[in-house]
């Protein structure tokens, strides 16, 4: 029964992640291209970080059942063990930077182009896994990563050919932003993985710690970059129901990934992301008049093949002894 429940959560979370990832990118792009007052992106980043933290606090409260146990758990985990909490400031700041870079990227690149190009985060994640976690990659795995680079290059060439006349300078800005976003994503993700594996703290507690520093860094960035605009126009200037939806999607996206990593794995998460590329490409055709040229289609196929090969080649990597030690009769939902 428990195994069936885990399988259901596994595939359900993958489906939700696929849809959420595609809808988020299209929504972000659409929200930045509509006519009318443009919302201040730094306020959206701050709200999404805060919403993610509040959501995790609610989950922890549900797990602890009582307010006394809930408050004691937070006090001991965050205040008493403050050194451990402070370590989470590193990925929190980097994640806040990544969120801002994503807005810059999707504002200067088409939804489909961004979605495919952003898959470079798989390469940066692999690189930081080698540097920070000491993981070993075979030659075939590195070959699949080189294939990924080739696919991304083809996508960029097709994008330049179709949009160069009107967006040449913006294409460069978008490309730089997405590369920096991939680097920050890879580093923060691997650092977060190292923190999770190095302690017994739950995913939800780690997300609360991330949210604390992430909200603070987003708040600082908001006032440094857009203090004048906020004072002149207000915090919620340019907000529409669509913008609110984007904020919610961005906040919940991190929680969905946590569930996927818990009940599935990062390889299947890569498959889900690959499928979301196809969904966003189809949506871009109808929403943004994006033309799926043969060159772009070739690049997209190369990228998806590279993602597939990397996942398949990495599939047998987890050592079998880990399975017995990871199963404990004392584990329950509170250890998530």
Secondary structure, 3 states (H helix, E strand, C coil): CHHHHHHHHHHHHHHHHHHHHHHHHHHHHHHHHCCCCCCCHHHHHHHHHHHHHHHHHHHHHHHHCCHHHHHHHHHHHHHHCHHHHHHCHHHHHHHHHHHHHHHHHHHHCCHHHHHHHHHHHHHHHHHHHHHHHCCCCCHHHHHHHHHHHHHHHHHHHHHHHHHHHHHHHHHHHHHHHHHHHHHHHHHHHHHHHHHHHCCCCCHHHHHHHHHHHHHHHHHHHHHHHHHHHHHHHCCCCCCCHHHHHHHHHHHHHHHHHHHHHHHCCHHHHHHHHHHHHHHHHHHHHHHCCCCCCHHHHHHHHHHHHHHHHHHHHHHCCCCCHHHHHHCCCCCCHHHC
